[in-house]
Amino acid sequence: MVALRDLHGIGYLHRDIKPQNYAIGLGPKESTIYMLDFGIARKFTEADNKTVKVPRIKVHFLGTLRFASRACHKQQEQGCKDDLECWLYMCFDLFDDDKGLPWKRCQRQEVLKMKEQFFRLEHPSCYRIVPEDFKRLVQYIGGLKYADEPDYLYLRNSLGAISKEARVDFSKPLDWAGITTRKKKEKEKEESDETDSDVKQEETGSGDKEAYDKKSRMKSRRSRRSRER
């Protein structure tokens, strides 16, 4: 949410918000979540970064079907509201990757219809795991217009209230805390073990060769002595 607010603050839209375009930092940055892939980002404001551009009459579909906004489906110009709509779909999918987005396994022509129903709160199955209080966010984001500037403070406060209601303790380590560091150490240990094993094999191979050469020389000497006799 903060990354989107900052991106919109400099006059740009992402237009492809989805889980695959976020990544967790490494080491001391593991508590930071990074937004990635600005390949289809677009400037939505004029040079003054304040005036919203006049929307184009028709815009070709860009983005990912599952997470694309309704305006994208309708080939309409996208605004800040559309990034937030995609963000909302992403949240539901992360909460519940089975029932969070009811159109997940539907044909393309059915997806827009189901997204419209989603904003009319006609899919109660979406809230099987997702907190019911998310309905406030759905209604707020669903009511935004193309040129509207979203109230990011309201959205953040709403998320804070939802987290508090769910008794989320932000003072505790995140679920993934330490995983990247631990995996790095495990990989380094595996590589170290493999190196040690290779060295031992080389040493063993060298010793075997020396023993073989010594045995061959002794056999050759006995053979010469036998011929001399």
Summary of the structure (lengths in Angstrom):
residues: 229
radius of gyration: 30.7
end to end distance: 96.5
largest distance: 110.7
contacts: 562
relative contact order: 0.10
helix: 54%
strand: 5%
